Amino acid sequence: MDDYKKILENKIQRPVDSGFDIELNDLNPVLFDFQKYCVKRMLKLGRGAVFSECGSGKTNMQLEWAQQIVNKIGRSALILAPLSVSKQTIKEGEKFGYKVNKASECTKDSAGIFITNYEQLEHIHPEYYAGVVLDESSILKNFTGKYKNLLITLFKETPYKLCCTATPAPNDLNEIGNHSEFLNILDSQDMRSKWFVREKGTNNYRLKIHAKQDFYGWMSSWSIMFSNPSDIGFVETGKKFVLPPLNIIEHRIETQAPEGMLFSRGIVNATNFNSELRKTKQERLEMAAKTALNSEGQSIIWIKQNEEGDMLRRLLPEAKEVRGSDSIDHKETTLSDFADGKFKILITKTSICGFGMNFQNCGTQIFASPDFSFELFYQAVRRSHRFGRKESVNIHLIITDTMENAKLIIEKKQRTFDEMLDEMNRNMNSNRYGLLTEYDYEEYRTDNMLLMKGDACIETKRIPDNSIDLIIYSPPFSSLFTYSNYIHDMGNNESHEAFFKQYAFLLKELYRILKPGRLMCCHTKDLGVYKNSSGYTGMYDFTGEHTKAVLDENFKLHSKITIWTDPVLEMQRTKTQRLLYKTVTSDSSYAGIGMAEYITIFRKWEGEEMEWQPVDHLNKKNFPLELWQKWASPIWMDIQRTDVLNGKEGTDMGDEKHIAPLQLEVIHRLVNLYSNSDETVFTPFLGIGSEAYQALKDGRKAIGCELKDSYFKAAVRNCKMAELDKKQVGLFEYAM
């Protein structure tokens, strides 16, 4: 087993450093100790992310990172920043000794730090730069698909990459996935498949409970996350980083009740939101203007509509507004002047100025038009509420009675965010996470079955040579899906090649235990291939690769059955572009065909055929000709997708359903075609017990192996039920 132990050891995920090492003393002395730690680790990784609270000095960290790239490589480094942050970064650089130039001045022979904003992305020459920084990189998820894909494409070959932003929304997969994809770590689609499960809704994913350790371990291998420096071990420095007091002040406006009602109700939604804003515009904006005038120091008034800006500028002639239609120069100048305290009141939208800017001198923010977006609210508040400010920050929410539900939604999202933020900080910085390297073997025995909990490659050795009459199973579909947090799990492989290396050890054992002349039935499905991770869109012939792997272990191909699947259901479940009707009507060369499932049957061709034990229990009475003609078809059109042993026990405590569970009718047909009564059926991937359950019901004995703890418990329950409920019925009496 030494070779197999090496396979498992190689699966322990270790960060792959593609950068270079540097001594802490060689970094800019103006950096705090935790900032030096972050810069050193990011340089060593080569490609990574720093997720830290606003005001923790990300600008200085990314400037030092960029300068070290210039010093080491002798080429330029680029900082991409939100609108108007460029000027702030240039000023910050001057303060601490960094020379930062505009990207328009960069040439292929330059060697310095350059900066531009995301809106100028299409004018960038990525080949000029050895390193790139995404400042406020959470903006990735707010970009259109065009810009996100452009960022990923332009800098795909850039050797050094750094993402800096406040702690990402932990339930926003687009943000985490886009960071991973930009950094050439893992495609966002592959990330979702590996650690998350889709619930109701097109883009509603949930982190699988059993995958939590592995997921956070994976994130911590390429990123640093902290709300306070003490989270990553810098306790004394952390005492200096204390956020100022935050006061949330509500101003409630009562609206006129609808006819026939005593009170208005909080009924605003995405559909009627804009019309509701217009109904209450006068009252809300007068309240906002009054609040700004009565506040000490600077104020920001956040609005949603341009007409609100028009009215506020009439109410507040001294105020200045920044709009999306303004020139870039006007936006940069106005926002820089406000950051420098040159005027008192700024009117703008969170979508324009909610990211990146440092307005810590501003102690008052007024949300004149609250909406449902927690992310924009959170980012806007952090422009003022950040490390470095000593005085309190006052957040004024102007709420109408009809917008009460919008406020409640924001509050709920805030509570969820705080809870998940604590969990992410704790888990990523605990050094406890990753795949489990050991498991406790268990077994359940009766006269008719043996169920084993453990690694099939290891525990199958308990089974004698040439003792199994029939093998039926559905293997993990390569590295597509993470089933458990054990390193032994074949789903926990980083590539198809790694999967088949581990799988080869099991195939050798399966060949050993199968009786000569008998059959092994394997359930497989081909897999989708995505452009972002593979460079093209199409299919991976997993069934073909699987067949080759089995044949390499001396099995002989016997038969192949195609199981028809409904392409409409597949489209609804996967949302794959290849099956969408709009793909056919726009460019049908990109339209694909639904993916069937397959049963590939192999024979152990060994020894003398005359000595093989025949399967001879079928006859005209229990197996009529018309039934054989139906089962002999190369395509089984009548298999119901819902005919599976996947009840509540499959999802208890966050355990997930098999991505393509094997239907009971399929198992029933294979058991009765290829084994005699009282013979033994084996499955190395027991799951919740489908193959063993049906074999027992069909009058066979069953042996199975399952690594996942909750699946094993469910399999024992199901197989106990099969034994209790088993009735002596003939094959012909089975529902056809």
Secondary structure, DSSP 8 states (H G I E B T S, - for coil): -HHHHHHHHHTS------S----GGGS-TTS-HHHHHHHHHHHHHSEEEEEE-TTS-HHHHHHHHHHHHHHHHSSEEEEEE-TTHHHHHHHHHHHHT--EEEGGG--TT--SEEEEEGGGGGG--GGGEEEEEEETGGGGGGS-HHHHHHHHHHTTT-SEEEEEES---TT-HHHHHHHHHHTTS--HHHHHHHHEEE-SSTT-EEE-GGGHHHHHHHHHTTEEEESSGGGGT-HHHHTT-----EEEEEEEE-----TT-SS------TTTHHHHHHHTHHHHHHHHHHHHHHSSS-EEEEESSHHHHHHHHHH-TT-EE--TTS-HHHHHHHHHHHHTTSSSEEEEEHHHHSSS---TT--EEEESS--S-HHHHHHHHTTTSSTT--S-EEEEEEEEGGGHHHHHHHHHHHHHHHHHHHHHHHHHTSS--S-B-----EEEE-SSEEEEES-HHHHGGGS-TT-EEEEEE----TTS----SBTT-TTS-SSHHHHHHHHHHHHHHHHHHEEEEEEEEEEEE-EEE-HHHHSS-EEE-HHHHHHHHHHTTT-EEEEEEEE---HHHHHHHH--GGG-HHHHHHHGGG------EEEEEEE---S-GGGS-------TTTS-HHHHHHHT-SEE----TT-SS--GGGTGGG----SS---HHHHHHHHHHH--TT-EEEES--TTTHHHHHHHHTT-EEEEEE--HHHHHHHHHHHHHHHHH-----GGGS--
